[in-house]
């Protein structure tokens, strides 16, 4: 909840903050590995992982389990060379006003970038994990209920399908309000 905090690891691969929430408390507001409510958070060279048993949890006959790595209620958040490893709702910008991402890698299956605010992603990899253990099933990158002027902007990013084409995927879905999502100079 403090302001002007920096979390800088030795390396993205060598500095991992991990949470393995129990399936019984699964929820977008209950499983976060890290919750930020401060201004000017800076994170670099670090990995956040939510190891909730995604494939073991079931919802409507599908794997499920909202497993947030970063629940962000702050403002002016900067992430550089940060990885987030989870499946559903990996990053939740809950009230975030502005966020900037550079050289990051975000993994997920369903709405893994969700919430409001103006978020800019530069040189970031969006890694689509398999929805089901066998690789099949649909995946959705974002669910932005845009609350700012620009929404989610992806510039010079890369979308990587870790299910190797077994399942389909889409860029995003509406979630309240009027979502804005822009893809510029990206590689699919």
C-alpha positions in Angstrom: 0.0 0.0 0.0 3.1 2.3 0.1 4.0 4.7 -2.6 7.3 4.9 -4.7 8.2 1.3 -4.1 10.7 -0.6 -6.4 10.9 -4.4 -6.6 14.0 -5.3 -8.6 15.1 -8.9 -8.9 18.5 -10.2 -9.8 16.9 -11.8 -13.0 13.5 -12.6 -14.3 14.3 -16.3 -14.2 16.1 -16.2 -10.8 13.7 -14.1 -8.8 10.2 -15.7 -8.5 7.5 -14.6 -6.1 5.0 -17.6 -6.1 1.6 -18.1 -4.6 -0.3 -21.4 -4.7 -3.8 -20.5 -3.5 -6.1 -23.3 -2.6 -9.0 -23.9 -5.1 -11.5 -23.5 -2.3 -10.8 -19.7 -2.2 -10.6 -19.3 -6.0 -11.7 -15.8 -7.1 -10.5 -12.7 -8.8 -10.3 -10.8 -5.5 -9.0 -13.6 -3.3 -6.0 -15.3 -4.9 -3.6 -12.6 -5.9 0.1 -13.2 -5.5 0.7 -9.5 -5.0 -1.8 -6.6 -4.5 -0.7 -3.1 -5.2 -2.7 -0.1 -4.0 0.2 2.5 -4.1 1.3 5.0 -6.6 4.5 4.7 -8.6 5.2 1.0 -8.2 8.3 0.0 -10.3 9.0 -3.7 -10.9 12.0 -5.1 -12.9 13.7 -8.4 -13.5 11.2 -10.5 -11.6 8.5 -13.2 -12.1 5.2 -13.4 -10.4 3.5 -16.8 -10.4 0.1 -17.9 -9.3 0.3 -21.7 -9.1 -3.4 -22.3 -8.3 -4.3 -25.7 -9.7 -6.0 -24.4 -12.9 -6.5 -27.7 -14.6 -7.8 -29.3 -11.4 -10.4 -26.6 -10.8 -13.6 -27.0 -12.8 -16.2 -24.4 -13.8 -19.0 -25.2 -16.2 -17.2 -28.3 -17.4 -14.0 -26.4 -18.3 -10.8 -25.9 -16.4 -11.1 -22.8 -14.3 -9.7 -20.9 -11.5 -9.1 -17.2 -11.4 -5.5 -16.9 -10.3 -4.3 -13.3 -10.3 -0.5 -12.6 -10.2 -0.9 -8.9 -9.7 -4.1 -7.2 -8.5 -3.3 -3.6 -9.3 -5.3 -0.8 -7.6 -2.4 1.7 -8.0 -1.5 4.4 -10.4 1.6 5.0 -12.6 2.8 1.4 -12.4 5.9 0.5 -14.5 6.9 -3.1 -15.2 10.1 -3.9 -17.1 11.3 -7.4 -17.9 8.6 -8.9 -15.7 7.0 -12.3 -16.3 3.6 -13.3 -15.0 2.7 -16.9 -15.0 -0.9 -18.0 -14.5 -4.0 -18.9 -16.5 -7.1 -16.9 -15.9 -7.1 -13.2 -14.8 -3.3 -13.1 -14.6 -3.2 -9.3 -14.4 -6.2 -7.5 -12.9 -6.1 -3.7 -13.2 -8.7 -3.0 -10.6 -8.9 0.8 -10.6 -5.5 1.3 -12.2 -5.3 4.6 -13.9 -2.0 4.3 -15.8 0.4 1.3 -16.3 3.4 0.9 -18.6 4.9 -2.5 -19.5 8.2 -3.1 -21.4 9.9 -6.4 -22.4 7.5 -8.4 -20.3 6.0 -11.9 -20.8 2.4 -12.6 -19.6 0.9 -16.1 -19.6 -2.8 -17.0 -19.5 -5.8 -18.6 -21.0 -9.0 -16.6 -20.2 -9.2 -12.8 -19.9 -5.6 -12.9 -18.6 -5.3 -9.1 -18.9 -8.4 -7.6 -17.4 -9.7 -4.5 -15.7 -9.8 -0.8 -16.5 -7.3 2.0 -17.0 -4.8 3.1 -19.7 -2.2 0.4 -20.1 0.6 0.5 -22.6 2.5 -2.7 -23.5 5.7 -2.4 -25.5 7.8 -5.4 -26.7 5.7 -7.6 -24.5 5.0 -11.3 -25.2 1.4 -12.5 -24.7 1.8 -16.3 -24.1 -1.5 -18.2 -24.7 -1.4 -21.3 -22.4 -3.6 -24.3 -23.4 -7.2 -24.0 -22.1 -7.4 -27.7 -21.6 -4.7 -30.2 -20.8 -4.9 -31.7 -24.3 -4.4 -28.2 -25.8 -7.9 -27.6 -27.1 -10.3 -24.9 -26.1 -10.8 -21.2 -26.7 -8.7 -18.5 -25.1 -9.2 -14.8 -24.7 -6.4 -12.3 -24.2 -8.2 -9.3 -22.7 -11.4 -8.1 -21.0 -10.9 -4.4 -20.7 -13.8 -2.3 -19.2 -12.1 0.9 -20.4 -12.2 3.6 -17.8 -9.5 5.9 -19.3 -8.9 7.6 -22.6 -6.7 5.0 -24.3 -7.5 1.5 -22.9 -5.1 -1.3 -23.7 -2.4 -0.4 -26.3 -0.1 -3.2 -27.5 2.9 -1.9 -29.5 5.5 -4.1 -31.1 4.3 -7.1 -29.0 4.1 -10.7 -29.8 1.3 -13.3 -29.4 2.6 -16.8 -28.9 0.3 -19.9 -29.0 1.7 -22.4 -26.5 -1.1 -24.9 -27.5 0.5 -24.9 -31.0 -2.8 -24.3 -32.9 -4.9 -26.9 -31.1 -7.3 -24.4 -29.7 -8.6 -21.1 -31.0 -8.1 -17.7 -29.5 -9.3 -14.1 -29.7 -7.9 -10.6 -28.9 -10.5 -9.7 -26.3 -14.1 -9.5 -25.2 -16.3 -6.7 -23.8 -16.5 -6.4 -20.0 -18.8 -3.5 -18.9 -18.4 0.0 -20.4 -16.9 0.6 -23.9 -13.7 -1.4 -24.2 -10.8 0.1 -26.2 -8.0 -2.2 -27.3 -5.4 -1.2 -29.9 -2.7 -3.5 -31.5 0.1 -1.7 -33.4 3.1 -3.4 -35.2 2.5 -6.8 -33.5 3.6 -10.3 -34.5 1.0 -13.1 -34.3 
